[in-house]
Amino acid sequence: MKTAIASTMIVVGLMIAAGSAGDCDGQCMSEANTMSEMLVIMMIGLTTSAVGAILLLGGQTNQES
């Protein structure tokens, strides 16, 4: 369960970071995000991905029988 949550956090965080600009090919620049809004959204996405990666890597144990 922890692996599924961590993997979901990584994917969602990358999607947030990728969509941080919020532009629409220049057709609605009046509604696009400002640079500061884009940076805040991007950092939220990257932080979410980093937390997911830490959870995923932290859950791995090296158990030998």
N, C-alpha and C positions, 0 to 999 in steps of 0.2 A: 504494500500500500504506500509506503514511504517513497519507493522508487517511482510509482505512478504520479504521485503528487510532485516530486522533484522534477521529473521529466516534463510534466505539464507546465510547471513554473518556468522552465528553460524555454520551451516553445512559445508560451504566451509572452514572456519577456522579450524575446527576439522579435515577435510580431509587433509589440508595442514600440520597440526601438525603430523598427523598419518603417512604421507608419507615423513616426513622430512629426514629420513635416506637415502632414495634413493638407497637402496641396492637391490641385485637380488640373494639372497640365496648363496652368496659367489662365484658365477660363474664369476662375472665381478668386483672384488674388486678394480681393477685399475680405474674403472669409478665411484666408490661410492663416496659420499660426505665425506669431512673431518669432524672432530668433530666440528670445528668452523662454517662451512657452515651449518651443521645440526642444531646447536643451533640457528643460525640466522633465518633459515627457520621455525623452531619450534616456536620461539618467534613471528614471523610475524603471524603465524597461530593462536597462542593463543591470540595475541592482536586483531586480526580480530574477533575471537569468543567473546572476552570480550566486544568489541565495539558493536557487534550485541546484546549481552545480555543486555548491558546498554540501548541501543535503545529500545529493547523489553520491558524491565521493566520500563523504563522511560515513555513509551507511555501509560501505564496503569493508569487509573484514577479511583478514588473511587466515582462514582456518584450514589447518592441515590435519588429516586423520592419521 
